[in-house]
Amino acid sequence: MKSATDTIQQALSGAGLNQRTAPSEHGAPLNGAARGIGTLHDNTDGTPIGPAAPVEPAHSGEFITRSFTNNAGTRTYKLYVPGSYSDDVGDPVPTVVMLHGCTQSPDDFAAGTRMNALAEQHGFLVVYPAQAANANGSKCWNWFRSEDQTRDRGEPSLIAGITREIASNYRVDERRIFVAGLSAGAAMAVILGATHPELYAAVGAHSGLPYGAAHDIPSAFDAMKGAGALASIPNLRAAPMARLPQAEHRVPTIVFHGDRDPTVDARNGAAITEQAAVGRPDEPHLRANVHEGTASGGRTYSRTVYTDAANQPVVEQWVLHGAGHAWSGGSPNGSFTDACGPDASAEMIRFFYSQQRAGTA
């Protein structure tokens, strides 16, 4: 008889997640052509973002495999170090933590998102934690388990530990550490933003779920279907994690979600956006500006930018019209990608670089 955990693993991998076999760990290209991100400042007035031009990767850097262990267990991870990086000279560099989706691997996710090519272009480190098969048979991050939604416990502690290990071993700008993910990885990225806001300066969530959307297997199914339970999820002001002293500010977040996603209902993307826009009771409401556009690959989208009183972008929501459960603008060399665009990787880096966080993490 199958266990409940086996059941949800099959559902998470089977509900549209096994449409394409992921490239092998050793055979996937690590650097495809990437799209440029243009200016590193946002068009907060709603004007269109210029079409992204293909960028050929510069001299290849290193893609290193390592592992990290703490009380919650052990996870391997891959680290991409661009060719421009030096331990001895230059300013500290930003770091992007990338969390793959179900059935994926770091190599597959790197190939599909082209994030390593963007790292070569802009000089940041990229970290790809790998979910262990013995922790989830479909290699999904366990976003739906209460024990993996808490600071200093479970998978959040492992990913945060990997991040801190990189920051201590490399010349990292600790004010510019970001976390992003796809599907289950996006849900875990949102959890990390909620539980470790002093560590991650911004979050990127593609086809994911909001913090607190599920606490067990039945509620995970409901949340993925966009069931009414989403209306009652806690916002970050009311959630237990928000009582941490470090959580007394909004965590800048950029959200991508296809409005035809058959695996994770698009209402989840709207819920992530709503959570991210909530601040302290004494903070003014954010102002929203909506732009409709068409990517160079033909995909139409609605982009809403939420800015604060200083006109600083705090939250972006991209609704991808007609898109399913796939990384927007990704490479066919990786699994679960949609080449029609817009380029989610490039837009995430643009959004991350636009953040101006004072002090050090």
Sequence and secondary structure as in RCSB ss.txt:
>XXXX:A:sequence
MKSATDTIQQALSGAGLNQRTAPSEHGAPLNGAARGIGTLHDNTDGTPIGPAAPVEPAHSGEFITRSFTNNAGTR
TYKLYVPGSYSDDVGDPVPTVVMLHGCTQSPDDFAAGTRMNALAEQHGFLVVYPAQAANANGSKCWNWFRSEDQT
RDRGEPSLIAGITREIASNYRVDERRIFVAGLSAGAAMAVILGATHPELYAAVGAHSGLPYGAAHDIPSAFDAMK
GAGALASIPNLRAAPMARLPQAEHRVPTIVFHGDRDPTVDARNGAAITEQAAVGRPDEPHLRANVHEGTASGGRT
YSRTVYTDAANQPVVEQWVLHGAGHAWSGGSPNGSFTDACGPDASAEMIRFFYSQQRAGTA
>XXXX:A:secstr
   HHHHHHHHHHHSSTTSS    TTTS S   EE    SS  TT        EE   S  EEEEEEEEETTEEE
EEEEEE TT  SSSS  EEEEEEE  TT  HHHHHHHH HHHHHHHHT EEEEE   TTT TT    TTSGGGSS
TTSHHHHHHHHHHHHHHHHTTEEEEEEEEEEETHHHHHHHHHHHH TTT SEEEEES   TTS SSHHHHHHHHT
T GGGGG   TTTSGGGGSGGGSS   EEEEEETT SSS THHHHHHHHHHH   TTS   EEEEEEEE TTS E
EEEEEEE TT  EEEEEEEETT  SSEET  TTSSSEETTS  HHHHHHHHHHH    S  
